[in-house]
Amino acid sequence: MFYKTEQNNHGLSHDPFKAIVTPRPIGWIGSIDINGVPNLAPYSYFNAISDNPYFVVFGSINYKDSIKNCEENKDFTCSLVSENLFNAMNNSSATVESDVDEFNISGLKKENGRIVNAPFVKGCSAALECQHWKTIDLPGSDRTTGQGSFIIIAHVVGIYIDDKYIINGRFDTASVRPLGRLGYMDYGVIGKKNIFSKNRPKVNQHGNLKDVDDWDGIYR
Ligand SMILES: Cc1cc2nc3c(=O)[nH]c(=O)nc-3n(C[C@H](O)[C@H](O)[C@H](O)COP(=O)(O)O)c2cc1C
């Protein structure tokens, strides 16, 4: 099948877009508002976009509290969501008034950012401390109504890692068991069983690709 997104006439019972672009990492955005009220919400329109310098992006459908706080206060955090934090993460997505602290309603404790003025989730395996760089209002967005799509691009200025997840000098994804957001109401977990390591491809003297080997332990 093929469909043009302008009419969105996919003919399916649910829009497949989010099920196609999967798995998406979940940025659990911790921020504070201008009155000092902490805020926490999961965003799966989230990803790392550079490691030199370190930058992340997250996107809000309609102008939500996290976007407002990040624009006003500049500082925010992204806690990594692992399997054991699923319920708290899901609870923190509840639609509540902006003066409600979602850390509290989700039964979570806070840890203060070392560099930024924003809390992250105590007990998470890793958290990025970020500073707002730019907001992009996607076409059709309207700040007067708050309708549309607002994208924040931010500089990662500090990284917290729980030392117990550093094994043999590596951040051990297998034991962290990060959650990925799939389409519909689905989630996936990255664990030991679905991680594999491969070398980058090599070309022989005739310019043809050689078979790709299992990873030989050298980073390229
Ligand atoms: C796993 C998950 C991922 C989500 N991803 C997004 C997202 O990328 N963009 C968005 O606008 N809302 C997303 N939401 C919904 C927000 O978390 C929800 O609207 C929340 O109330 C926003 O809180 P805030 O107003 O404090 O920022 C997601 C919810 C869940 C459970």
The ligand as a Tripos MOL2 file, in Angstrom:
@<TRIPOS>MOLECULE
LIG
   31    33     1     0     0
SMALL
NO_CHARGES

@<TRIPOS>ATOM
      1 C1          5.4480    6.6800   26.4750 C.3       1 LIG1
      2 C2          4.8420    8.0380   26.2240 C.ar      1 LIG1
      3 C3          5.4000    8.8580   25.2640 C.ar      1 LIG1
      4 C4          4.8720   10.1260   25.0060 C.ar      1 LIG1
      5 N1          5.4430   10.8960   24.0450 N.ar      1 LIG1
      6 C5          4.9470   12.1240   23.7820 C.ar      1 LIG1
      7 C6          5.5550   12.9560   22.8040 C.ar      1 LIG1
      8 O1          6.5680   12.6180   22.1920 O.2       1 LIG1
      9 N2          5.0010   14.1710   22.5620 N.ar      1 LIG1
     10 C7          3.8950   14.6110   23.2470 C.ar      1 LIG1
     11 O2          3.4430   15.7270   22.9850 O.2       1 LIG1
     12 N3          3.3150   13.8470   24.1980 N.ar      1 LIG1
     13 C8          3.8190   12.6230   24.4960 C.ar      1 LIG1
     14 N4          3.2380   11.8630   25.4630 N.ar      1 LIG1
     15 C9          2.1500   12.4190   26.2560 C.3       1 LIG1
     16 C10         2.6790   13.3630   27.3480 C.3       1 LIG1
     17 O3          3.5500   12.6700   28.2260 O.3       1 LIG1
     18 C11         1.4820   13.9310   28.1510 C.3       1 LIG1
     19 O4          0.6890   14.7370   27.2910 O.3       1 LIG1
     20 C12         1.9080   14.7210   29.3680 C.3       1 LIG1
     21 O5          0.7560   15.0400   30.1290 O.3       1 LIG1
     22 C13         2.6050   16.0070   29.0150 C.3       1 LIG1
     23 O6          2.9950   16.6240   30.2270 O.3       1 LIG1
     24 P1          3.4870   18.1170   30.3530 P.3       1 LIG1
     25 O7          2.3240   19.0050   29.9600 O.co2     1 LIG1
     26 O8          3.8110   18.2230   31.8160 O.co2     1 LIG1
     27 O9          4.6690   18.3120   29.4710 O.co2     1 LIG1
     28 C14         3.7290   10.5780   25.7430 C.ar      1 LIG1
     29 C15         3.1710    9.7390   26.7130 C.ar      1 LIG1
     30 C16         3.7040    8.4790   26.9470 C.ar      1 LIG1
     31 C17         3.0970    7.5880   27.9940 C.3       1 LIG1
@<TRIPOS>BOND
     1     1     2 1
     2     2     3 ar
     3     2    30 ar
     4     3     4 ar
     5     4     5 ar
     6     4    28 ar
     7     5     6 ar
     8     6     7 ar
     9     6    13 1
    10     7     8 2
    11     7     9 ar
    12     9    10 ar
    13    10    11 2
    14    10    12 ar
    15    12    13 ar
    16    13    14 ar
    17    14    15 1
    18    14    28 ar
    19    15    16 1
    20    16    17 1
    21    16    18 1
    22    18    19 1
    23    18    20 1
    24    20    21 1
    25    20    22 1
    26    22    23 1
    27    23    24 1
    28    24    25 2
    29    24    26 1
    30    24    27 1
    31    28    29 ar
    32    29    30 ar
    33    30    31 1
@<TRIPOS>SUBSTRUCTURE
     1 LIG1         1 GROUP 0 **** ****
